[in-house]
Amino acid sequence: MPVWRRFSCFLSPSQQARVHSLCHGDKLAGKFADQAISSSVRERVLLIGLVVTGLTVLAGLHLWRVRQENHWGAAQAMLEEGTHKLQTGDLRGAEATFTQALAADADNDYLYLQRGLARLWLFEYAAAVADLSRSIALQPRPIAYLRRCEAHQAASHYRAALSDCSEAIRRDPGDPAAYRLRAAVRRALGDAPGALRDAQRSTDLSRK
């Protein structure tokens, strides 16, 4: 059976009639028709394959997005839970909840910030600095620099604390808490005039 007859279902009635007239009584024309139909079928099969592949990729992307949204939603719920524990003094519970949330959303800078704060209040200064550094790497918020300044100060790393306080002030020059903390760091470093200036600036900002 000629190739064109096997794949005639892909042709319209008028196309079938034209191919039949070409092939009838003319073997050479029939050969050319078979080649043309084979080429057409291959193109259609290739096109169908590309469409199926594209649909498969889109379905995979949709599934990935749904999973990411579910993970994000779970992480947000745990963030709220951990923050509540932090505010009520359950520091170990807060740390555990933030750690669990990070398993679902490993690039959430605020989760690292909050866990760093929990570890700071647990006197785990090296772990706190590590978390706050990760938070800063993801999103350099002034509050993250300020918290890391506190961790360095608590660990008696005053030069590092001074650097972080100064960066927090550079990013948010209207925060009186940052000047107050830097004043304490400067006193620890023996910089009495600098400490006095920062303390005065903190007072001035607090009055506004």
Backbone torsions as a table, in degrees:
resi	resn	phi	psi	omega
1	MET	NA	133.1	178.8
2	PRO	-59.5	151.8	-179.0
3	VAL	-59.2	-38.5	-174.6
4	TRP	-63.8	-29.6	178.8
5	ARG	-71.5	-37.5	-179.3
6	ARG	-64.9	-29.6	-177.1
7	PHE	-112.7	23.0	-178.5
8	SER	-64.9	-19.4	180.0
9	CYS	-65.2	-19.9	179.1
10	PHE	-83.4	-7.0	-175.1
11	LEU	-106.8	151.8	174.3
12	SER	-76.1	162.7	178.9
13	PRO	-55.4	-40.6	-179.3
14	SER	-66.9	-37.1	177.6
15	GLN	-67.0	-39.8	177.7
16	GLN	-61.1	-42.2	-178.8
17	ALA	-64.0	-41.7	-179.4
18	ARG	-65.4	-43.7	179.7
19	VAL	-64.3	-40.1	-179.7
20	HIS	-62.3	-41.6	-179.6
21	SER	-66.6	-34.3	178.4
22	LEU	-69.2	-39.6	-174.5
23	CYS	-80.4	-26.0	-174.4
24	HIS	-66.7	114.9	176.9
25	GLY	75.5	7.7	-178.8
26	ASP	-137.0	96.4	-175.6
27	LYS	-64.0	-38.2	-179.4
28	LEU	-64.6	-43.7	177.4
29	ALA	-63.0	-38.8	178.3
30	GLY	-62.2	-38.9	178.7
31	LYS	-63.4	-45.7	178.8
32	PHE	-63.1	-38.4	179.4
33	ALA	-64.0	-42.7	177.8
34	ASP	-58.9	-43.0	-179.6
35	GLN	-64.6	-41.1	-179.8
36	ALA	-64.3	-43.9	-179.6
37	ILE	-66.0	-41.8	179.1
38	SER	-59.8	-42.7	178.9
39	SER	-63.8	-42.1	179.8
40	SER	-63.4	-42.4	179.8
41	VAL	-64.8	-42.9	179.1
42	ARG	-59.9	-41.7	179.4
43	GLU	-62.9	-41.1	-179.8
44	ARG	-67.7	-41.0	178.3
45	VAL	-62.9	-41.4	178.4
46	LEU	-62.7	-42.7	179.7
47	LEU	-62.8	-43.4	178.5
48	ILE	-61.9	-41.0	178.3
49	GLY	-61.7	-41.2	178.8
50	LEU	-65.3	-40.7	178.9
51	VAL	-63.2	-45.5	179.8
52	VAL	-61.8	-42.8	178.5
53	THR	-61.6	-43.4	179.1
54	GLY	-62.2	-42.0	178.7
55	LEU	-64.8	-37.8	178.5
56	THR	-63.8	-42.9	178.7
57	VAL	-63.3	-43.9	179.5
58	LEU	-62.6	-40.9	178.6
59	ALA	-63.5	-40.4	178.1
60	GLY	-64.2	-41.3	178.4
61	LEU	-64.7	-39.4	178.8
62	HIS	-63.7	-44.1	179.2
63	LEU	-62.8	-41.3	178.3
64	TRP	-61.9	-42.9	-179.5
65	ARG	-64.5	-41.0	178.5
66	VAL	-61.9	-43.5	179.5
67	ARG	-64.0	-41.5	179.3
68	GLN	-63.2	-41.0	179.1
69	GLU	-64.7	-38.5	177.8
70	ASN	-64.7	-42.8	178.5
71	HIS	-63.7	-42.1	-179.5
72	TRP	-63.5	-42.8	179.2
73	GLY	-62.2	-41.7	178.6
74	ALA	-65.2	-40.9	179.9
75	ALA	-64.4	-40.0	179.3
76	GLN	-64.2	-41.1	178.8
77	ALA	-63.2	-41.1	179.3
78	MET	-71.1	-31.0	175.5
79	LEU	-61.6	-45.0	178.5
80	GLU	-64.2	-41.5	179.5
81	GLU	-64.2	-45.3	-179.8
82	GLY	-64.6	-39.0	178.7
83	THR	-64.4	-38.9	176.9
84	HIS	-62.9	-42.9	178.5
85	LYS	-63.8	-38.3	178.8
86	LEU	-62.8	-43.4	-178.1
87	GLN	-69.6	-26.8	-178.9
88	THR	-96.2	4.6	174.5
89	GLY	90.6	4.0	177.5
90	ASP	-86.0	77.3	-171.5
91	LEU	-68.9	-42.3	178.8
92	ARG	-66.5	-40.0	177.5
93	GLY	-63.7	-40.4	178.3
94	ALA	-63.9	-45.3	179.7
95	GLU	-59.1	-44.7	-179.4
96	ALA	-64.4	-39.9	-179.4
97	THR	-67.7	-42.1	178.1
98	PHE	-64.8	-37.1	177.7
99	THR	-64.0	-42.1	177.6
100	GLN	-64.2	-40.2	179.2
101	ALA	-64.9	-37.4	179.9
102	LEU	-66.8	-25.1	175.5
103	ALA	-66.2	-27.7	179.2
104	ALA	-92.2	-26.0	-177.1
105	ASP	-143.5	81.5	-170.7
106	ALA	-73.5	-11.0	-178.0
107	ASP	-110.9	24.8	-180.0
108	ASN	-91.5	105.9	-175.8
109	ASP	-63.3	-32.7	-176.8
110	TYR	-70.2	-31.8	175.9
111	LEU	-64.3	-41.6	176.4
112	TYR	-65.3	-38.9	178.5
113	LEU	-60.7	-46.5	-178.0
114	GLN	-69.7	-39.4	177.7
115	ARG	-68.0	-35.8	176.3
116	GLY	-61.3	-39.0	178.1
117	LEU	-66.0	-42.4	177.8
118	ALA	-59.8	-42.9	-179.2
119	ARG	-70.9	-32.2	174.6
120	LEU	-61.4	-46.1	-179.2
121	TRP	-72.3	-16.5	174.3
122	LEU	-89.5	5.3	-179.9
123	PHE	66.4	23.6	176.8
124	GLU	-99.5	76.9	-166.9
125	TYR	-69.0	-40.6	-179.9
126	ALA	-63.9	-42.8	178.5
127	ALA	-66.2	-37.0	178.4
128	ALA	-64.1	-45.5	179.0
129	VAL	-60.9	-40.4	179.7
130	ALA	-62.4	-45.1	179.4
131	ASP	-65.4	-43.2	-178.0
132	LEU	-69.1	-33.0	175.9
133	SER	-66.2	-39.2	177.0
134	ARG	-65.6	-40.2	177.4
135	SER	-61.0	-43.5	179.9
136	ILE	-65.2	-39.3	179.2
137	ALA	-62.5	-35.0	179.6
138	LEU	-80.2	-39.6	-178.3
139	GLN	-157.1	104.9	-174.5
140	PRO	-75.8	76.0	178.9
141	ARG	-80.8	146.1	176.3
142	PRO	-56.9	-38.9	-178.3
143	ILE	-64.2	-32.1	179.0
144	ALA	-68.0	-40.6	176.0
145	TYR	-64.0	-39.1	-179.1
146	LEU	-65.6	-42.8	178.6
147	ARG	-65.6	-38.1	179.2
148	ARG	-69.4	-32.9	173.7
149	CYS	-59.2	-44.1	178.4
150	GLU	-60.9	-42.4	-179.1
151	ALA	-64.8	-43.3	178.0
152	HIS	-64.6	-40.7	179.1
153	GLN	-62.5	-43.6	-179.5
154	ALA	-64.0	-30.3	178.7
155	ALA	-89.1	6.6	-179.7
156	SER	65.5	26.6	174.5
157	HIS	-97.0	75.7	-167.1
158	TYR	-71.9	-34.2	178.9
159	ARG	-65.4	-43.6	177.3
160	ALA	-65.2	-37.7	178.5
161	ALA	-64.1	-42.5	179.6
162	LEU	-61.6	-42.0	179.4
163	SER	-61.9	-43.7	-178.8
164	ASP	-69.5	-39.9	177.7
165	CYS	-62.5	-42.7	-179.8
166	SER	-64.0	-37.5	178.2
167	GLU	-68.7	-38.8	176.9
168	ALA	-61.7	-40.9	179.2
169	ILE	-68.6	-38.7	178.6
170	ARG	-61.1	-38.5	-178.3
171	ARG	-81.5	-27.5	179.4
172	ASP	-142.6	80.7	-174.4
173	PRO	-71.1	-3.8	-179.3
174	GLY	-101.0	12.5	-177.1
175	ASP	-94.8	109.2	-179.0
176	PRO	-65.1	-29.6	-179.4
177	ALA	-63.5	-34.9	-179.8
178	ALA	-66.9	-41.7	177.6
179	TYR	-67.2	-38.3	179.9
180	ARG	-63.7	-41.9	179.6
181	LEU	-69.1	-40.1	179.5
182	ARG	-67.1	-32.3	175.9
183	ALA	-60.5	-42.1	179.4
184	ALA	-65.5	-39.7	179.4
185	VAL	-65.6	-41.5	-179.7
186	ARG	-67.2	-34.7	175.4
187	ARG	-63.4	-40.5	179.2
188	ALA	-65.1	-28.2	178.9
189	LEU	-88.2	-1.3	179.2
190	GLY	84.1	13.5	179.8
191	ASP	-95.8	78.2	-176.5
192	ALA	-64.1	-45.2	179.1
193	PRO	-61.0	-42.8	179.1
194	GLY	-64.5	-39.4	178.5
195	ALA	-63.4	-39.8	-179.9
196	LEU	-65.4	-41.9	179.2
197	ARG	-62.8	-44.3	-179.5
198	ASP	-66.2	-39.5	179.5
199	ALA	-63.6	-40.6	178.8
200	GLN	-66.4	-40.2	179.2
201	ARG	-64.6	-39.3	177.6
202	SER	-61.6	-42.7	179.4
203	THR	-64.1	-43.4	-179.4
204	ASP	-61.8	-43.1	-179.4
205	LEU	-67.8	-35.0	-179.4
206	SER	-67.3	-26.0	-178.9
207	ARG	-80.3	-16.0	-176.6
208	LYS	-75.3	NA	NA
